[in-house]
Amino acid sequence: MREVTVATIRLFGDHPVLDFTNTVNSRGADFGPDVLTDFGDLLSWGMRVGVIEAAEENGLRKFTATRGEAVLAHAKALREALYRIFAARLSPAAADLDLLQRKVRAAQTMRVLVPDAGKIAWHWRPDDPDTVTHRIAFAAADLITSPALGRVHVCPGDNCAWLFLDKSPSGRRVWCSDETCGTRDRVRRWRIRRQRA
């Protein structure tokens, strides 16, 4: 089996925040691996899902390894709180909501209003090493306060437990991916039927 990395991990969350929580390849009994192993991974992931742009990624790579480790620790703390918040949906822990609120407040200090193509727009400060975390915090606050929260589900797949946003017209999506967890479940049920026959 090949190693799962930031470049190869599947993006089944259908929302950047949920794909962020899914940067742990498995959240079941066999937890992991975690594909965010260093600051560079966090930046590469942010680029891959469109949270930051290439020019921003290049500028952020200048931070020291020590600063990068601290940024990664902040990102992972938020990731785990977000996982618990969205998995619990209507009854998240106060400590997790407090962490998200603190990250949103910190993120707001990293945005500035600037003229942009004949209008005024928010822009992120280019010197914020925590920009991926801050942008995810903002997106998470938007998602948790939207009607879409009711369509966030935990995949019941064997050893999966990934989060996904059900964008299906019927609202009955069961798996993070029908081709992976859905197929595995159908094969498992087929084997059980064969054994009983």
Contacts in CASP RR format, 6 or more apart in sequence:
PFRMAT RR
TARGET T0000
AUTHOR 0000-0000-0000
METHOD contacts of the structure
MODEL  1
MREVTVATIRLFGDHPVLDFTNTVNSRGADFGPDVLTDFGDLLSWGMRVG
VIEAAEENGLRKFTATRGEAVLAHAKALREALYRIFAARLSPAAADLDLL
QRKVRAAQTMRVLVPDAGKIAWHWRPDDPDTVTHRIAFAAADLITSPALG
RVHVCPGDNCAWLFLDKSPSGRRVWCSDETCGTRDRVRRWRIRRQRA
2 8 0 8 1.000
3 33 0 8 1.000
4 25 0 8 1.000
4 33 0 8 1.000
4 35 0 8 1.000
5 35 0 8 1.000
5 41 0 8 1.000
6 23 0 8 1.000
6 35 0 8 1.000
6 36 0 8 1.000
6 41 0 8 1.000
6 44 0 8 1.000
6 45 0 8 1.000
6 48 0 8 1.000
7 44 0 8 1.000
7 48 0 8 1.000
9 22 0 8 1.000
9 23 0 8 1.000
9 25 0 8 1.000
9 35 0 8 1.000
10 22 0 8 1.000
10 176 0 8 1.000
10 177 0 8 1.000
10 180 0 8 1.000
11 19 0 8 1.000
11 22 0 8 1.000
11 48 0 8 1.000
11 49 0 8 1.000
12 19 0 8 1.000
12 22 0 8 1.000
12 155 0 8 1.000
12 162 0 8 1.000
12 164 0 8 1.000
12 176 0 8 1.000
12 177 0 8 1.000
12 180 0 8 1.000
13 19 0 8 1.000
13 22 0 8 1.000
13 162 0 8 1.000
13 163 0 8 1.000
13 164 0 8 1.000
13 165 0 8 1.000
13 176 0 8 1.000
14 164 0 8 1.000
14 165 0 8 1.000
14 166 0 8 1.000
14 167 0 8 1.000
15 139 0 8 1.000
15 143 0 8 1.000
15 148 0 8 1.000
15 165 0 8 1.000
16 49 0 8 1.000
16 50 0 8 1.000
16 51 0 8 1.000
16 136 0 8 1.000
16 139 0 8 1.000
17 82 0 8 1.000
17 86 0 8 1.000
17 136 0 8 1.000
17 139 0 8 1.000
17 140 0 8 1.000
17 143 0 8 1.000
18 86 0 8 1.000
18 152 0 8 1.000
18 162 0 8 1.000
18 163 0 8 1.000
18 164 0 8 1.000
18 165 0 8 1.000
19 49 0 8 1.000
20 45 0 8 1.000
20 49 0 8 1.000
20 79 0 8 1.000
20 82 0 8 1.000
20 136 0 8 1.000
21 79 0 8 1.000
21 82 0 8 1.000
21 83 0 8 1.000
21 86 0 8 1.000
21 162 0 8 1.000
21 163 0 8 1.000
22 162 0 8 1.000
22 163 0 8 1.000
22 176 0 8 1.000
23 34 0 8 1.000
23 35 0 8 1.000
23 36 0 8 1.000
23 45 0 8 1.000
23 79 0 8 1.000
24 31 0 8 1.000
24 32 0 8 1.000
24 33 0 8 1.000
24 34 0 8 1.000
24 35 0 8 1.000
24 79 0 8 1.000
25 32 0 8 1.000
25 33 0 8 1.000
25 34 0 8 1.000
25 35 0 8 1.000
26 32 0 8 1.000
26 33 0 8 1.000
26 159 0 8 1.000
26 160 0 8 1.000
26 161 0 8 1.000
27 83 0 8 1.000
27 160 0 8 1.000
27 161 0 8 1.000
27 162 0 8 1.000
28 159 0 8 1.000
28 160 0 8 1.000
28 161 0 8 1.000
29 159 0 8 1.000
30 159 0 8 1.000
34 76 0 8 1.000
35 41 0 8 1.000
35 45 0 8 1.000
36 42 0 8 1.000
36 45 0 8 1.000
36 72 0 8 1.000
36 75 0 8 1.000
36 76 0 8 1.000
36 79 0 8 1.000
38 68 0 8 1.000
38 69 0 8 1.000
38 72 0 8 1.000
39 63 0 8 1.000
39 65 0 8 1.000
39 67 0 8 1.000
39 68 0 8 1.000
39 69 0 8 1.000
39 71 0 8 1.000
39 72 0 8 1.000
39 129 0 8 1.000
40 61 0 8 1.000
41 72 0 8 1.000
42 71 0 8 1.000
42 72 0 8 1.000
42 75 0 8 1.000
42 132 0 8 1.000
43 52 0 8 1.000
43 57 0 8 1.000
43 60 0 8 1.000
43 61 0 8 1.000
43 132 0 8 1.000
44 57 0 8 1.000
45 51 0 8 1.000
45 132 0 8 1.000
46 52 0 8 1.000
46 57 0 8 1.000
46 132 0 8 1.000
47 53 0 8 1.000
47 54 0 8 1.000
47 57 0 8 1.000
51 132 0 8 1.000
51 135 0 8 1.000
51 136 0 8 1.000
52 60 0 8 1.000
52 131 0 8 1.000
52 132 0 8 1.000
52 135 0 8 1.000
56 124 0 8 1.000
56 126 0 8 1.000
56 131 0 8 1.000
59 126 0 8 1.000
60 129 0 8 1.000
60 131 0 8 1.000
63 71 0 8 1.000
63 129 0 8 1.000
67 129 0 8 1.000
68 129 0 8 1.000
71 129 0 8 1.000
71 130 0 8 1.000
71 133 0 8 1.000
74 103 0 8 1.000
74 130 0 8 1.000
74 133 0 8 1.000
75 130 0 8 1.000
75 132 0 8 1.000
75 133 0 8 1.000
75 136 0 8 1.000
77 99 0 8 1.000
78 99 0 8 1.000
78 100 0 8 1.000
78 103 0 8 1.000
78 133 0 8 1.000
78 136 0 8 1.000
78 137 0 8 1.000
78 140 0 8 1.000
79 136 0 8 1.000
81 95 0 8 1.000
81 96 0 8 1.000
81 99 0 8 1.000
81 100 0 8 1.000
82 96 0 8 1.000
82 100 0 8 1.000
82 136 0 8 1.000
82 140 0 8 1.000
83 163 0 8 1.000
84 92 0 8 1.000
84 93 0 8 1.000
84 96 0 8 1.000
85 92 0 8 1.000
85 93 0 8 1.000
85 96 0 8 1.000
85 97 0 8 1.000
85 100 0 8 1.000
85 140 0 8 1.000
85 144 0 8 1.000
86 143 0 8 1.000
86 144 0 8 1.000
86 149 0 8 1.000
86 152 0 8 1.000
86 163 0 8 1.000
87 154 0 8 1.000
87 161 0 8 1.000
87 163 0 8 1.000
89 149 0 8 1.000
89 150 0 8 1.000
89 152 0 8 1.000
100 137 0 8 1.000
100 140 0 8 1.000
100 141 0 8 1.000
100 144 0 8 1.000
103 133 0 8 1.000
103 134 0 8 1.000
103 137 0 8 1.000
104 137 0 8 1.000
104 138 0 8 1.000
104 141 0 8 1.000
106 130 0 8 1.000
106 134 0 8 1.000
106 137 0 8 1.000
107 133 0 8 1.000
107 134 0 8 1.000
107 135 0 8 1.000
107 137 0 8 1.000
107 138 0 8 1.000
110 124 0 8 1.000
110 125 0 8 1.000
110 128 0 8 1.000
110 130 0 8 1.000
110 131 0 8 1.000
110 134 0 8 1.000
111 122 0 8 1.000
111 123 0 8 1.000
111 124 0 8 1.000
111 125 0 8 1.000
112 122 0 8 1.000
112 123 0 8 1.000
112 125 0 8 1.000
113 120 0 8 1.000
113 121 0 8 1.000
113 122 0 8 1.000
113 123 0 8 1.000
114 120 0 8 1.000
114 121 0 8 1.000
114 123 0 8 1.000
116 123 0 8 1.000
124 131 0 8 1.000
124 134 0 8 1.000
124 135 0 8 1.000
125 131 0 8 1.000
128 134 0 8 1.000
143 149 0 8 1.000
143 152 0 8 1.000
143 165 0 8 1.000
148 165 0 8 1.000
151 165 0 8 1.000
151 166 0 8 1.000
151 167 0 8 1.000
151 171 0 8 1.000
152 163 0 8 1.000
152 164 0 8 1.000
152 165 0 8 1.000
152 166 0 8 1.000
153 163 0 8 1.000
153 164 0 8 1.000
153 166 0 8 1.000
153 173 0 8 1.000
153 174 0 8 1.000
154 161 0 8 1.000
154 162 0 8 1.000
154 163 0 8 1.000
155 161 0 8 1.000
155 162 0 8 1.000
155 163 0 8 1.000
155 164 0 8 1.000
155 174 0 8 1.000
155 175 0 8 1.000
155 176 0 8 1.000
155 181 0 8 1.000
156 174 0 8 1.000
156 175 0 8 1.000
156 181 0 8 1.000
156 185 0 8 1.000
157 175 0 8 1.000
157 176 0 8 1.000
157 181 0 8 1.000
157 182 0 8 1.000
157 184 0 8 1.000
157 185 0 8 1.000
158 181 0 8 1.000
158 184 0 8 1.000
158 185 0 8 1.000
158 188 0 8 1.000
160 176 0 8 1.000
160 180 0 8 1.000
160 181 0 8 1.000
162 176 0 8 1.000
163 176 0 8 1.000
164 173 0 8 1.000
164 176 0 8 1.000
166 172 0 8 1.000
166 173 0 8 1.000
167 173 0 8 1.000
174 182 0 8 1.000
175 181 0 8 1.000
175 182 0 8 1.000
175 185 0 8 1.000
END
